[in-house]
Amino acid sequence: MDTVTSLDKFRVPIGNQEIELQQFVFESGGMPLLRTRIREGSRFTIFDIDPVTAARWGKVLGDWAAAQPAETGKEGAAT
C-alpha cells in the first residue's frame, strides 16, 4: 500500500483555499514525492513533485516572501 504522510495543512487568508502538503511514497519503490493538494470548494488541484523541484520551488517562495515588507502577510505567516 502506498504511504501518505501529512506534513502541513493550512488555509490561505485571501481566497480561503485549503493547502495540504504530504509526503507520498509508492509501495513499489522509487523516490518519495511532495504532494501539494489545493482545495477550492469541491475542486482539488494536486501536484506531485520531486525533491529537486521542491527545493527550487521552496527557495523561490522563501526569497519572494523575505523580500516583501514586514507588515505584508502576517495572517498567513508560519508559526
For each residue, the residues with C-beta under 8 A, 3 or more apart:
1: 27
2: 24 25 26 27
3: 23 24 25 27
4: 22 23 24 25 35
5: 22 23 25
6: 9 20 21 22
7: 21 22 23 34
8: 19 20 21
9: 6 18 19 20 21
10: 18 19 76
11: 16 17 18 19
12: 15 16 17 18 19 76
13: 16 73 75 76
14:
15: 12 40
16: 11 12 13
17: 11 12 38 39 40
18: 9 10 11 12 38 39
19: 8 9 10 11 12 36 37 38 39
20: 6 8 9 36 37 39
21: 6 7 8 9 34 35 36 37
22: 4 5 6 7 34 35 36 37
23: 3 4 5 7 32 33 34 35
24: 2 3 4 32 33 34 35 48
25: 2 3 4 5 32 33
26: 2 29 30
27: 1 2 3
28:
29: 26
30: 26
31: 50 51
32: 23 24 25 51
33: 23 24 25 48 49 50
34: 7 21 22 23 24 48 49 50 51 54
35: 4 21 22 23 24 46 47 48
36: 19 20 21 22 46 47 49
37: 19 20 21 22 44 45 46
38: 17 18 19 44 45 46
39: 17 18 19 20 43 44
40: 15 17 43 44 45
41:
42:
43: 39 40
44: 37 38 39 40
45: 37 38 40
46: 35 36 37 38
47: 35 36
48: 24 33 34 35
49: 33 34 36 53 54 57
50: 31 33 34 53 54
51: 31 32 34 54 55
52: 55 56
53: 49 50 56 57
54: 34 49 50 51 57 58
55: 51 52 58 59
56: 52 53 59 60
57: 49 53 54 60 61
58: 54 55 61 62
59: 55 56 62 63
60: 56 57 63 64
61: 57 58 64 65
62: 58 59 65 66
63: 59 60 66 67
64: 60 61 67 68
65: 61 62 68 73
66: 62 63
67: 63 64
68: 64 65 72 73
69: 72
70:
71: 74
72: 68 69
73: 13 65 68 76 77
74: 71 77
75: 13
76: 10 12 13 73
77: 73 74
78:
79:
